[in-house]
Amino acid sequence: MALPPSDYTALLAELKEVRRAGLVRLRGRALPALEAAAQAATAPSARPSGAPIEVLLRCAVARLDAGTLRSAAEYTLGLAQGTRDWPASSRRARAASLYGVSVERFRKEQEVMVLGQVAEHIVRLAADADAADAGTAAVDGGGLGTHRTVEVRTAGRPVGLTVHVHPVDLLRDVDVIVSPSNVYFALPEAFKSSIAASLRRATAVHGVTGEVLADPLPAELHRWAERHGTSGRAVRPGTVAATGAGALTAQGIRRIYHAAIAVPRAGTNDYDVLPADVTRAVSRALALLSEEHHRHSPPLRSVCFPLLGSGRGGLPYQVSLAAVWAAVEAELARGARWDIHFVVRTPEAAAVVERVAAGIRPAHNRRPTG
């Protein structure tokens, strides 16, 4: 059920109401346009958990260009980590600071633009879902049909895989997230758009005005390097370092496994990633999961993989999946009972993962799809 274009005006008005009220004060408010959009953008077979309007907003904002625009939208609507209960004035001031303008100028100019962009993407989410219902689109990476369970047969038994089609920091109730890293375990700055940067942002603890009170991942990785005598030097590709999940524990995430797969190319800002190193890292991550399984209560059971190396590492989706799946399938064939998840950002990447369920083996000789 697509939304008519005329609903843009109603959506924009209700987004302004969300901005004023904040996420924690939405219960009981009349937001018919947003409620209709959440309904329209959600496939009946793939209803996500959580408040429908908040999930809708997060999916729409995730479609914005990474950087100032997306960050300003997150602060404006209270979607940034730790800001959902901030007063509207504090959220507006923080968003204005991203543009380096006064609060008044931001209110009159940039805020209107930011909310307008969010409204446009909400309309598109509903349109994309409508196209999918008509059979003209596959899983929509920004839509609300963001969780798909597919069945794979391996070693003669069915195994369920959960495919998440959304930003990694929206994951909930998965014990372990595997995060790609370089061989120095040097994390990117939090404002970057990579998976590692998103996890650094999401695990940090923020104060009421947005200041970072704790940035646990760099500190924990530094301690890991000291314990293993690798401070200041590269580790072998395929090495995995385990840390806690910081603020993500509130979302049911308990561990981050940092997989060293990217080797910096001397004199450039680029990296080299070899599929064999991805397979080695996934094997090590699964072995580490087995080692840590009973050290936690309840025991660790689920693990989520991105398509490692398919970002700045340059691996095509199919090549990355083949490298990840080689290790996962070997583990499952040995009788492991882990709950396996994949998280991707695009419908193309989701389709690659879902082809595993159809028995189509990942190929190494296909072109990149994004």
N, C-alpha and C positions, 0 to 999 in steps of 0.2 A: 504494500500500500504506500505509494509515493505521496509526498507532501506537495500540494500546489505551491507554485512560486510565491503566491500572495502571502503564504505563511511566514515568509522571511521577516516581515514587519512585526508580526506577533512574537516570533522567536527572539528578535532583537530586544523587544520590550521586556520579555521575561528574563532574558540574560541580564539585563540591568537590575531586575529584581533579585536575581541570584547574587549578583555582585554586592548589592546592598545588604542582603540578609546573611550571606555566608552559608556554606554547606550544612553546618550544624543546626541551622534554623529554618530549613526548608520544609520540615514535616508539617503538614496541615495547610500549607500555602497552595493557592490555586494557580497552577502553572499548566494550563490545558495544552498549549502549543508544544511545550517541551515534553509533556507526557505523551502526546500523540506522536511526536517525533521519535521518542524512545520506542514506542510500540511499532511504528512503521519501519524502523531501522533494525529491528530484531527478528531474525528468523524464528518461527515458532519452535523449531527443534533445537535451538541453540540459545536459550535464554541464559544470560550470564547471571552470576551471583552478585549481590550488592544492590544498592539503590539504583533503579533504572536511569534516573536523570543524571546522577553522578557518573555512571558508566558512560552514558551518552556524551556528556561533556568531556570526559577524559579521552574518549575515542576521537571526538572532533578536534580537540586541542592537539592530540598526537599527530594529526594530519598537517598541522601548521609547520612552516619551515623551522627547523631547529635554530635556536639562537634567540635574539631579543624578542621577536614576535611571540614565539611559543612560551618563553619564560614570562613575558608580561601577561599573557593570557592565564598562565597557571597562577600567578600571584593575584591577578584581578579577580579570579573566580574562586580562590582559596584551594586550588588543586595542588599547589607546590607543597612539598613535604613539610609538615608542621604548621601550615597556615590555615587549615580549615576552620579554626575557631578564632582567627584574628578579626578584629573589628575592620569594617570596610575602609576606614580612613588609613589604617596601617597598611592594608593590602594595596590600596591606591598609591600611597607614598612609595612603597617598595617598587611597584611597577613603573612609576614615574622616574625613579632613580636609574632604572635600566636604560631609559632613553636620554637621561641627563637633562631633563626639563623640569620645570616647576610642576607642582601638583595641579594647579589650576590649568596650566596649558595642557597637561596630560589629559585632564578631564574633558576638555573641549575638543582635543584633536586625536591623540594616539588612542585613548580609551575607546572612542567611537569606532576607530578603525579596527582595533583588536576585537571588540565584541562583534563587529560586522563580519569579520573573517570567520569567527567561530560560528555565527549563524549560517553563513554560506556553506560551511562544511557540514553542518547538521542537515541542511537541505540535501546536500549531495549524498550523505550517508543513507538517507531514506531512499533517494533515487537509485543508488547502487544496490541496496537491498531489494528494491522492486525489480531491478534488472535480473538479479540473481534468482528471484522467485520465478521469473519468466524463462529461466534457463539460458540467459545470455551472459551470465557472469558466474565465476566460481566463488570460492570463499573470499570475502572482502576483507582486506587487511585492516581497514579502518572502521568497518562496520561493527555492529554489536553481536554478530554471529562469530564471536571471537574464540570459542572453545569447540574443538571438534575431536571426537574420540573415534579412532579408526582401528580396525582389527588386523593384525599381522599374524601370519602363521610362521612359526620358526621352531625348529626341532620337533615338528609334529604336534605342536600345541598352539592355541590362539593366545596372542599377547595384545593387550590394548595399549595404544599410543595416544596421548593427548596432545593435540596441536593447538597452541595458543597463537592467535594472530593479532598481536598488539605489542606495544613497547614493553621491554623486559621489566620495568619498574612497576607495572600493573599486576605482575604475578602475585598470586596469593596461595597459601597453603601448599607450597611445594618445599620440601625439606632442604634441598640443595640446588643452587643455581651454579652452573659452570660458566665462568666468565673468561673470555679470551684476554691474554696478556702478552706483553713482549718478554723476551728472555731475561730482562733485568727486573721484572716485576715492578716497573715504573708506571704508576697510574697516570692517565691523562687528566688534565684539569677538569674540574666538575662541570664547566660550562660547555664542554665538547658534546658531540652528538653520538658518540660510540656507545656500545653496550657497557664497556668498562666505566666510562664516564657517567652513564645513567645510573649504574649501580653505586658508584661513589657518591653521587648526589642523593640517591634514595636512602643510603645507609647512614648518612650524616644526620646529626641532631642539630636542630635550629632553635634559636630563641624567638621570642615573640616579635622581634623586629626583623627577623630574617638572618641574623648573624649566625655563623656556624659555631656551635658550642663544642661539637666533637666531630672529628673526621676520622673514623676508626680504621678504615681499610688501609691507608698508607702506613699508619702506626703498626698495625698488626703484621703487614707484609715486611716491614723493617725488622720487627722482632723475629719473624720467621727466618729472614736472611741471616740475622745474627746467630740464631740457633744452629743453622746449617752451614755457617762459615762461607756464605756467598755474598756478603755485603759488598756492593760496588762492582761486582763482576757478573757476567752472564751465567745463567744456568743452562743445562742441556735442554734443547727443545723437547717438549713432551713432559717436562717437570710440572707438577701441580702443587700449589701451596693452598692450604685451607685456612680460612679466617671465619670469624663470626659474621653476622648479618646486620649488626648495628640496628638502626631504626626500622629496618625491614622485618625485624622479629614481630612487630605489631601486625604484619600481614601474613604471619605464619611461615616466613622464610627463616631457616635456622643456620645455614652454612653457605658460604661462597667458596667455591673451588676455582682458584685462579690458574688457568692453563697456559703455560708458556709455549706459545706456538709461533709468535712473530719475531723474526730476526731483523733488526734494523739494518738497512742498506747504507753503508758508509757514505757520508757526504750528501745524503738526501734526507727527506722526511718520509721516505717510503719503507715498506717492510717486505720481506720475503716469507711466504708461508708454504711449507711443503705438506701435501696430503698425508704422507707417512708420519709426520710430526703430530698432525691432528689426531690420527688413529692412536698413536702412542699416548697422547694426552688424555684421550677419552678412556683408554684402557686403564691408565693410572687413576683417573677420577673415579672410575667404578671400583677399582681395588681399594682406594681410600674410603669410599662409601662403605665397603664391606668391613674395613678396619674400624671405622667410627660408628658403625651401625648400632652396637649395643652400649656405646658410651653415652648415649642420650636417652632421655625418657620423655615421651615414648621413643622407641628406636627410630632411626632414620629409615625411610622407605622410598621416598620419591626423589627424582633428580631431573633437572631440566637443562637441555642443551640448546643453545643457538646454533645456527649453521656456521660453525667456527671457521674463521679465515675468509668469509665471504664479504666482509666489509673492506677495510683498507688493505687487507691481505690479498684481495683480488681473485680469490677462488670463485669460479662459477658455483651457483647453488648446487648443481648436480654433483660436482666434484667434492664440495664440502660434505654433502650428505653421504656420499659414498664412503668418505674417510671416517665420518662419525659412525655410520651404520655398521661398518666392518667390525668395530670394537663392541658396539652395543649388541649386535647379533651374536657375536662370539660369546659374550657374557650370558645372554639369554639361552643360548644353546647349551650352556653348562648347567642350566637349571635355575639361574638367578631369578628372583621374584620381585625385582625392583619395579616401581611405577615409573615409566619412562615418559617424559614430556619433551616437546620441542617448542621453542618460542621464535616466531618470525614476524617480520613487519609487513610483508607484502603478500598479496594473493598468489603471485607467481611462486614465491618461496613455499607457501603452504601447499600449493599443488604438487611441487616436487616431493615434499615429505609424504603427502597422501598417496602418491603413486607407489610407495613402498607397500601400502596396504593392498594394492591391486596386484602385487607380485611382480611389478616392473622394477628391475634392479636399477639403482642409480648408475648413470653412465659418466665416464670421465671425458668424453669427447664432444660434449655439447658446449654451445656458446654460453657466455654469461647472460642471464636474463635481467640483471639490474645491478 
